[in-house]
Amino acid sequence: MAAKKRRATIEERVRVHGEVDFATLSKEFGVSEMTIRRDIEVLESSGLVRRVVGGAIAVIGKSSEPPFEARAADAAEGKMHIAEAVVTLLQPHETVILDSGSTVLAVAKAIKGKQLGLTVVTPSLLVALELADEPDTTILLTGGLLRPGELSLIGLDAEDTFTQYNCDVYVMGVAGVDAARGVTEYHRGEGSVKKAAMRAADRVILVVDEVKLGRVQLMNVAPLDAIHTLVTDGAYDNPTVVAAREIGVDVLSVSTAPITNLGIE
């Protein structure tokens, strides 16, 4: 793994778990502890982590969003399984809103080659580029202000786009989902676009990798009962997953079963 990607993954690990230790990272990445120490020094110089004896701890809060590259690298296999499961929920020729974010980008990649003939509305340049050459697929890109790094579109122009369309389904990415606080997001502009997209769709599929379950971020987007289907690689008995089922959210868990054997409860 290249140093840049390794450091991005370490940063995300610290943010999710609150702390990391040199020995575990050294074994995981197959590099020396000295190399890991240098990685931590680089992250500390950027104000992203703080070194402690034997490792590092997080110094970022609810509004601090990790780089896209870090989020894409973290739990990549789980996101792939989530994406394949989501595709089984889409019907041919539907109008689908595909959100920005690394998990929904994985959904876009999983759609390729499935010959679904979708109309896709998206605020994500990365999603649009991923599906640009997919046969019989129409891409509608929202307007708005471009966020560097994320390559997503935000602002009133992006939000207004969704008032023009009536969509079948919204595949929504999220920074956190909690039983009490519901769906939350790091960035206020992103959160406002998500709210507008929800209003434009008949049903909402929330895609959540395990580390985001039980997490609460800065901006409230929606209560948990506003979600129709939750697709996650989190454990079936995770408290947030259990709470979702109890209030009537359909849950599709890819944590223990092959995708071909999954069912919605």
C-alpha positions as CSV (number, residue, x, y, z in Angstrom):
1,M,0.0,0.0,0.0
2,A,1.3,3.5,-0.9
3,A,2.2,5.7,2.0
4,K,-0.6,8.3,1.1
5,K,-3.3,5.6,1.1
6,R,-1.9,4.0,4.2
7,R,-2.0,7.3,6.1
8,A,-5.5,8.0,4.9
9,T,-6.6,4.6,6.2
10,I,-4.8,5.2,9.5
11,E,-6.6,8.6,9.9
12,E,-10.0,7.0,9.3
13,R,-9.1,4.2,11.8
14,V,-8.2,6.8,14.5
15,R,-11.4,8.8,13.8
16,V,-13.6,5.7,14.0
17,H,-12.0,4.0,17.0
18,G,-10.6,7.0,18.8
19,E,-7.1,5.5,19.1
20,V,-4.6,3.2,17.4
21,D,-1.3,1.5,18.4
22,F,1.9,1.3,16.5
23,A,2.3,-2.5,16.9
24,T,-1.1,-3.4,15.5
25,L,-0.8,-1.1,12.5
26,S,2.7,-2.4,11.8
27,K,1.4,-5.9,11.6
28,E,-1.7,-5.0,9.6
29,F,0.1,-3.1,6.9
30,G,3.3,-5.2,6.9
31,V,5.7,-2.3,7.6
32,S,8.0,-1.5,10.5
33,E,6.8,0.4,13.5
34,M,9.2,3.2,12.6
35,T,7.3,3.6,9.3
36,I,4.0,3.8,11.2
37,R,5.6,6.4,13.6
38,R,6.5,8.5,10.6
39,D,2.9,8.2,9.2
40,I,1.6,9.3,12.6
41,E,4.0,12.2,12.6
42,V,2.7,13.4,9.2
43,L,-0.9,13.1,10.4
44,E,-0.1,15.0,13.6
45,S,1.6,17.8,11.7
46,S,-1.7,18.2,9.8
47,G,-3.6,18.4,13.1
48,L,-5.5,15.2,12.4
49,V,-4.2,13.0,15.3
50,R,-2.2,13.4,18.5
51,R,0.7,11.0,19.4
52,V,0.6,9.3,22.7
53,V,2.8,6.5,24.2
54,G,2.6,3.5,21.8
55,G,0.2,5.0,19.4
56,A,-2.1,8.0,18.6
57,I,-5.5,9.3,19.5
58,A,-8.2,11.3,17.6
59,V,-8.4,15.1,17.8
60,I,-11.3,15.7,15.4
61,G,-14.9,16.3,16.2
62,K,-18.4,15.8,14.8
63,S,-18.0,18.3,12.0
64,S,-14.6,17.1,10.8
65,E,-15.0,15.0,7.7
66,P,-12.2,12.6,6.7
67,P,-10.9,12.8,3.1
68,F,-12.9,10.9,0.5
69,E,-9.9,8.7,-0.3
70,A,-9.7,7.6,3.4
71,R,-13.4,6.8,3.5
72,A,-13.3,4.9,0.2
73,A,-10.3,2.8,1.5
74,D,-11.9,2.0,4.8
75,A,-14.2,-1.0,4.9
76,A,-14.0,-1.3,1.1
77,E,-15.0,-5.0,1.0
78,G,-18.0,-4.3,3.2
79,K,-19.1,-1.5,0.9
80,M,-18.8,-3.8,-2.1
81,H,-21.2,-6.3,-0.5
82,I,-23.6,-3.5,0.5
83,A,-23.5,-2.2,-3.1
84,E,-24.3,-5.6,-4.6
85,A,-27.2,-6.0,-2.2
86,V,-28.6,-2.6,-3.1
87,V,-28.6,-3.4,-6.8
88,T,-31.0,-6.3,-6.1
89,L,-33.5,-3.8,-4.8
90,L,-33.6,-1.7,-7.9
91,Q,-36.1,-2.3,-10.7
92,P,-35.4,-1.9,-14.4
93,H,-36.1,1.6,-15.8
94,E,-36.5,3.2,-12.4
95,T,-35.5,6.8,-11.7
96,V,-32.9,6.6,-9.0
97,I,-31.2,9.3,-7.0
98,L,-27.6,8.2,-6.3
99,D,-26.0,10.3,-3.5
100,S,-22.5,11.5,-3.1
101,G,-20.0,9.5,-0.9
102,S,-17.9,6.4,-1.1
103,T,-20.5,3.8,-0.3
104,V,-22.9,5.1,-3.0
105,L,-20.1,5.3,-5.5
106,A,-19.7,1.6,-4.8
107,V,-23.4,1.2,-5.7
108,A,-22.8,3.0,-9.0
109,K,-19.9,0.6,-9.8
110,A,-22.2,-2.4,-9.0
111,I,-24.9,-1.1,-11.3
112,K,-22.5,-1.3,-14.3
113,G,-23.3,-4.2,-16.6
114,K,-26.6,-5.0,-15.0
115,Q,-28.6,-3.6,-18.0
116,L,-31.2,-1.9,-15.7
117,G,-31.8,1.0,-18.0
118,L,-32.0,3.5,-15.1
119,T,-32.4,7.2,-15.1
120,V,-29.9,8.5,-12.5
121,V,-30.1,11.8,-10.8
122,T,-27.0,12.6,-8.8
123,P,-25.1,15.4,-7.1
124,S,-21.9,13.4,-7.5
125,L,-19.5,14.0,-10.4
126,L,-17.8,10.7,-9.5
127,V,-21.1,8.8,-9.8
128,A,-21.9,10.5,-13.1
129,L,-18.5,9.6,-14.5
130,E,-18.8,6.0,-13.3
131,L,-22.1,5.5,-15.2
132,A,-21.5,7.9,-18.1
133,D,-20.9,5.1,-20.7
134,E,-23.4,2.6,-19.3
135,P,-25.8,1.6,-22.1
136,D,-29.4,2.7,-21.9
137,T,-28.7,4.8,-18.8
138,T,-29.6,8.5,-18.5
139,I,-27.6,10.7,-16.2
140,L,-29.0,13.9,-14.8
141,L,-26.4,15.9,-12.9
142,T,-27.6,18.5,-10.4
143,G,-26.3,22.0,-10.5
144,G,-24.6,23.6,-7.5
145,L,-21.3,24.5,-5.9
146,L,-18.6,21.9,-6.4
147,R,-16.9,20.6,-3.3
148,P,-13.2,20.0,-3.9
149,G,-12.1,16.5,-2.9
150,E,-15.6,15.2,-2.6
151,L,-16.5,16.2,-6.2
152,S,-20.1,16.6,-5.0
153,L,-22.5,19.5,-5.8
154,I,-24.1,21.4,-2.9
155,G,-26.1,24.6,-2.4
156,L,-29.5,26.0,-3.5
157,D,-29.0,25.1,-7.1
158,A,-28.4,21.4,-6.2
159,E,-31.4,21.4,-3.8
160,D,-33.6,23.0,-6.4
161,T,-32.8,20.3,-8.9
162,F,-34.8,17.8,-6.8
163,T,-37.9,20.0,-6.9
164,Q,-38.1,19.3,-10.6
165,Y,-38.3,15.5,-10.5
166,N,-40.4,12.7,-9.1
167,C,-38.0,9.8,-8.4
168,D,-38.7,6.2,-7.5
169,V,-35.8,5.6,-5.1
170,Y,-33.1,7.5,-3.3
171,V,-29.9,5.6,-2.4
172,M,-28.5,7.7,0.4
173,G,-25.0,7.7,1.9
174,V,-24.6,8.9,5.5
175,A,-22.0,9.9,8.0
176,G,-23.8,8.4,11.0
177,V,-27.1,6.7,11.9
178,D,-28.3,6.3,15.5
179,A,-31.4,4.9,17.0
180,A,-32.2,8.1,18.9
181,R,-30.6,10.8,16.7
182,G,-31.4,9.2,13.3
183,V,-29.5,10.1,10.2
184,T,-26.7,12.7,10.6
185,E,-24.1,14.3,8.4
186,Y,-20.7,16.1,8.8
187,H,-21.4,18.9,6.3
188,R,-24.4,21.2,6.5
189,G,-24.5,21.7,2.7
190,E,-24.4,18.0,2.0
191,G,-27.1,17.5,4.6
192,S,-29.4,20.0,3.0
193,V,-29.0,18.3,-0.4
194,K,-29.9,14.9,1.2
195,K,-33.1,16.4,2.7
196,A,-34.1,17.7,-0.7
197,A,-33.4,14.3,-2.4
198,M,-35.5,12.5,0.2
199,R,-38.5,14.8,-0.6
200,A,-38.1,13.9,-4.3
201,A,-38.2,10.1,-3.8
202,D,-40.9,7.5,-3.2
203,R,-38.6,5.4,-1.1
204,V,-35.2,5.8,0.6
205,I,-32.5,3.1,0.8
206,L,-29.9,4.0,3.4
207,V,-26.5,2.4,2.8
208,V,-24.4,2.2,5.9
209,D,-21.1,0.4,6.6
210,E,-20.7,-1.0,10.1
211,V,-18.5,1.8,11.5
212,K,-21.3,4.4,11.0
213,L,-23.9,2.6,13.1
214,G,-24.5,4.3,16.4
215,R,-22.4,7.3,15.3
216,V,-23.8,10.9,15.6
217,Q,-22.5,13.7,13.5
218,L,-23.1,17.5,13.3
219,M,-26.2,17.9,11.2
220,N,-29.6,16.2,11.7
221,V,-30.9,15.0,8.3
222,A,-33.8,12.7,9.1
223,P,-35.3,10.5,11.8
224,L,-34.7,6.8,11.5
225,D,-38.4,6.1,10.7
226,A,-38.1,8.2,7.6
227,I,-36.0,5.5,6.0
228,H,-37.7,2.7,4.1
229,T,-34.8,0.2,3.8
230,L,-31.4,0.0,5.6
231,V,-28.6,-1.9,3.9
232,T,-25.6,-2.5,6.1
233,D,-22.7,-4.9,6.8
234,G,-23.3,-4.4,10.5
235,A,-24.3,-7.3,12.7
236,Y,-28.0,-8.2,12.7
237,D,-28.0,-7.7,16.5
238,N,-26.3,-4.2,16.4
239,P,-28.4,-1.9,18.6
240,T,-29.1,0.5,15.7
241,V,-30.1,-2.3,13.4
242,V,-32.4,-3.7,16.0
243,A,-34.0,-0.3,16.6
244,A,-34.5,0.1,12.9
245,R,-36.3,-3.2,12.6
246,E,-38.5,-2.4,15.6
247,I,-39.9,0.8,14.1
248,G,-40.6,-0.9,10.8
249,V,-37.6,-0.2,8.6
250,D,-36.8,-3.1,6.3
251,V,-33.3,-4.3,7.1
252,L,-30.9,-6.0,4.7
253,S,-27.8,-7.2,6.5
254,V,-24.8,-8.5,4.5
255,S,-22.8,-9.3,7.6
256,T,-23.2,-13.1,7.8
257,A,-25.0,-14.3,4.7
258,P,-23.9,-14.6,1.0
259,I,-25.7,-11.9,-1.0
260,T,-27.6,-14.5,-3.1
261,N,-29.3,-15.8,0.1
262,L,-30.3,-12.4,1.6
263,G,-33.8,-11.5,2.4
264,I,-35.5,-8.4,3.7
265,E,-37.2,-8.4,7.0
